[in-house]
Structures are given as C-alpha cells and as structure tokens.
C-alpha cells in the first residue's frame, strides 16, 4: 500500500503493537478511549491493525516529554490525516 509522496505504509497487528509499546491489552484500549493512542484501522471483518508511522510518531512524542493534552492533539491530527492517504 502506498500513500501520496510514495511513502510505504506498514500495518502492525495487535501483538506487535503491544510488544512495541510494552502495554497490556487493557492499557492499550484505555489509552485509545482517553485519546492518547490512535484507534486501529479495520482490515475487514474483525481484523484490525495500526499504521506503524502513527505509532512511531506517538512514541517520539512520549519520548520528547509531550503532555497528555499535546499527545491527544497529535492523535486527533494523525486520525484526520488518514483520509489523505488515498
């Protein structure tokens, strides 16, 4: 899958996301509900995955010490940009 500007999109399934972030499933879902993590994208049926570039952006923000409010704003922006990936 390619997005504009020829950037490759890699999708990560839940086990990869949990391992990458060091979260338990309940923590991941809580952070999604709180707006501190992007929700997954549907792959059809009950299959979902997370765009790796979005996860990396959030991890970089966490490492940079961004506040929860700043991370929520970032999550909102990342989700809004999904419609531009076509």
C-alpha positions, 0 to 999 in steps of 0.5 A, a space after each residue: 500500500 502506498 500513500 501520496 509522496 510514495 511513502 510505504 505504509 506498514 500495518 502492525 497487528 495487535 501483538 506487535 503493537 503491544 510488544 512495541 509499546 510494552 502495554 497490556 491489552 487493557 492499557 492499550 484500549 484505555 489509552 485509545 478511549 482517553 485519546 492518547 493512542 490512535 484507534 486501529 484501522 479495520 482490515 475487514 471483518 474483525 481484523 484490525 491493525 495500526 499504521 506503524 508511522 502513527 505509532 512511531 510518531 506517538 512514541 517520539 512524542 512520549 519520548 520528547 516529554 509531550 503532555 497528555 493534552 499535546 499527545 491527544 492533539 497529535 492523535 486527533 491530527 494523525 486520525 484526520 490525516 488518514 483520509 489523505 492517504 488515498 
